[in-house]
Amino acid sequence: MMNITILQGRLVRDPEVRRTDSGKTCTSFTLAVERDQKDRQADFLDCVAWQQTGDFVGKYFLKGDPILIQGCLQNRSWQDKQGAKRTKTEVIAARVWFCGGKPKPAPDPMAYPLLEENDEKLPF
């Protein structure tokens, strides 16, 4: 039996980077993953990345960015302040990749000639 999850989606908000008391990085983020492109329905999955992977996500990804993650599902249980038992399923991201293509480069300002104040060939 194996617990392997591979997901591709977009970040719902900027990743939240925290440090444990021992100094380990723990980065939380929520991933919107489309179910079907026809219906445009999505699942919103809570993800956690630790140490170097968490540092990478926190440094290079922002809200709306596409991301590909590989990890596993994990159930966590705890008692809330009222004493009720709570359970949460999270994706523990072991590896992450960029998946949105290269960003478009900014236009070269030298490619556009400067117009003189009295130039009659203005485009507008």
Beta strands, then each sheet from edge to edge (+ up, - down):
strand 1: 5-11
strand 2: 16-19
strand 3: 25-36
strand 4: 41-50
strand 5: 66-79
strand 6: 85-98
sheet 1: 2+ 3- 1+ 5- 6+ 4+
end
